[in-house]
Structure formats: C-alpha cells, structure tokens
Amino acid sequence: MATGPTQSGKTLSCFVIPLLYHLFEVQETVICGLPDMDMAGDKWREDLLPAIERSVYRDLLPRRGGGSRGGR
C-alpha cells in the first residue's frame, strides 16, 4: 500500500516497475485485474507502453501480429 500526493510517482513505483520486473526479469506471467477493458486500455496506453518503449525492454514488444500496432 502506498499513499502520496498527486503526481508523486505512485503508479510508477507501485504498479509499473513491479509489473515490468516480474514480466521481463523474472519472466512470470503477469495478470493485472481492472474493472473494465476501457480502463485496461488506458493503463496500457498511458502507463505501461510508454515505460516499456523507454526501457531496455523495448525490443521485446511484438512487431507483428495481434496487438502489435495498437490493437487490443
């Protein structure tokens, strides 16, 4: 659990970094439960994809196939 003021890095520290660590370093399947697919799409576009694209893991993003060009 973490609390903090707006724009203090809670999402990065408590959601993005642990998720990317387990997904790419530990190579575990990661499940992220969210209330609906609209929120899941927002989390992907706004939090996860930018972090992956700016990390050493950017080469691991799919270049073809489902989801490779912004699909669901």
Phi and psi in degrees as GROMACS dihedral restraints (atoms count N, CA, C in turn):
[ dihedral_restraints ]
;  ai    aj    ak    al  type     phi  dphi    fc
    3     4     5     6     1  -141.6    20    10
    4     5     6     7     1   142.5    20    10
    6     7     8     9     1  -129.3    20    10
    7     8     9    10     1   154.4    20    10
    9    10    11    12     1   177.6    20    10
   10    11    12    13     1   167.7    20    10
   12    13    14    15     1   -71.7    20    10
   13    14    15    16     1   170.0    20    10
   15    16    17    18     1   -56.8    20    10
   16    17    18    19     1   142.4    20    10
   18    19    20    21     1    60.1    20    10
   19    20    21    22     1    38.7    20    10
   21    22    23    24     1  -105.6    20    10
   22    23    24    25     1     2.4    20    10
   24    25    26    27     1    94.2    20    10
   25    26    27    28     1    16.6    20    10
   27    28    29    30     1   -62.7    20    10
   28    29    30    31     1   -45.1    20    10
   30    31    32    33     1   -63.9    20    10
   31    32    33    34     1   -44.3    20    10
   33    34    35    36     1   -63.6    20    10
   34    35    36    37     1   -49.6    20    10
   36    37    38    39     1   -71.5    20    10
   37    38    39    40     1   -36.3    20    10
   39    40    41    42     1  -106.8    20    10
   40    41    42    43     1    -9.0    20    10
   42    43    44    45     1  -126.0    20    10
   43    44    45    46     1   -57.6    20    10
   45    46    47    48     1   -70.2    20    10
   46    47    48    49     1   -52.2    20    10
   48    49    50    51     1   -62.8    20    10
   49    50    51    52     1   -48.6    20    10
   51    52    53    54     1   -61.0    20    10
   52    53    54    55     1   -39.7    20    10
   54    55    56    57     1   -63.7    20    10
   55    56    57    58     1   -47.5    20    10
   57    58    59    60     1   -65.8    20    10
   58    59    60    61     1   -37.1    20    10
   60    61    62    63     1   -59.9    20    10
   61    62    63    64     1   -50.4    20    10
   63    64    65    66     1   -69.9    20    10
   64    65    66    67     1   -34.0    20    10
   66    67    68    69     1   -71.1    20    10
   67    68    69    70     1   -48.3    20    10
   69    70    71    72     1   -98.4    20    10
   70    71    72    73     1   -39.8    20    10
   72    73    74    75     1   -82.9    20    10
   73    74    75    76     1   -49.5    20    10
   75    76    77    78     1   -83.7    20    10
   76    77    78    79     1   -20.6    20    10
   78    79    80    81     1    59.3    20    10
   79    80    81    82     1    45.2    20    10
   81    82    83    84     1   -97.8    20    10
   82    83    84    85     1   153.5    20    10
   84    85    86    87     1   -69.8    20    10
   85    86    87    88     1   132.1    20    10
   87    88    89    90     1  -113.7    20    10
   88    89    90    91     1   129.4    20    10
   90    91    92    93     1  -115.5    20    10
   91    92    93    94     1   128.3    20    10
   93    94    95    96     1  -119.6    20    10
   94    95    96    97     1   109.9    20    10
   96    97    98    99     1   -87.2    20    10
   97    98    99   100     1   124.4    20    10
   99   100   101   102     1  -132.3    20    10
  100   101   102   103     1   156.5    20    10
  102   103   104   105     1   -60.4    20    10
  103   104   105   106     1   -35.6    20    10
  105   106   107   108     1  -153.1    20    10
  106   107   108   109     1   168.1    20    10
  108   109   110   111     1   -70.1    20    10
  109   110   111   112     1   -25.6    20    10
  111   112   113   114     1   -64.1    20    10
  112   113   114   115     1   -43.5    20    10
  114   115   116   117     1   -67.6    20    10
  115   116   117   118     1   -37.0    20    10
  117   118   119   120     1   -62.7    20    10
  118   119   120   121     1   -42.8    20    10
  120   121   122   123     1   -62.4    20    10
  121   122   123   124     1   -41.1    20    10
  123   124   125   126     1   -63.4    20    10
  124   125   126   127     1   -45.4    20    10
  126   127   128   129     1   -60.2    20    10
  127   128   129   130     1   -41.4    20    10
  129   130   131   132     1   -63.5    20    10
  130   131   132   133     1   -52.2    20    10
  132   133   134   135     1   -68.3    20    10
  133   134   135   136     1   -38.2    20    10
  135   136   137   138     1   -93.9    20    10
  136   137   138   139     1   -27.9    20    10
  138   139   140   141     1  -115.9    20    10
  139   140   141   142     1   -52.7    20    10
  141   142   143   144     1   -79.9    20    10
  142   143   144   145     1   -51.2    20    10
  144   145   146   147     1   -59.0    20    10
  145   146   147   148     1   -46.9    20    10
  147   148   149   150     1   -60.6    20    10
  148   149   150   151     1   -36.7    20    10
  150   151   152   153     1   -66.8    20    10
  151   152   153   154     1   -41.2    20    10
  153   154   155   156     1   -67.0    20    10
  154   155   156   157     1   -43.8    20    10
  156   157   158   159     1   -63.2    20    10
  157   158   159   160     1   -24.5    20    10
  159   160   161   162     1  -101.0    20    10
  160   161   162   163     1    11.4    20    10
  162   163   164   165     1  -114.2    20    10
  163   164   165   166     1   178.6    20    10
  165   166   167   168     1   -71.2    20    10
  166   167   168   169     1    -8.3    20    10
  168   169   170   171     1   -90.5    20    10
  169   170   171   172     1     0.8    20    10
  171   172   173   174     1   -58.3    20    10
  172   173   174   175     1   -30.3    20    10
  174   175   176   177     1   -72.4    20    10
  175   176   177   178     1   -11.2    20    10
  177   178   179   180     1   -89.5    20    10
  178   179   180   181     1    -7.1    20    10
  180   181   182   183     1   -69.4    20    10
  181   182   183   184     1   140.4    20    10
  183   184   185   186     1   -65.9    20    10
  184   185   186   187     1   142.0    20    10
  186   187   188   189     1  -100.8    20    10
  187   188   189   190     1   -16.4    20    10
  189   190   191   192     1  -146.3    20    10
  190   191   192   193     1   163.8    20    10
  192   193   194   195     1    96.0    20    10
  193   194   195   196     1  -178.1    20    10
  195   196   197   198     1   -60.0    20    10
  196   197   198   199     1   127.5    20    10
  198   199   200   201     1    86.4    20    10
  199   200   201   202     1    -5.0    20    10
  201   202   203   204     1   -76.1    20    10
  202   203   204   205     1   -21.5    20    10
  204   205   206   207     1  -121.5    20    10
  205   206   207   208     1    45.0    20    10
  207   208   209   210     1    85.0    20    10
  208   209   210   211     1    10.5    20    10
  210   211   212   213     1   -72.8    20    10
  211   212   213   214     1   179.3    20    10
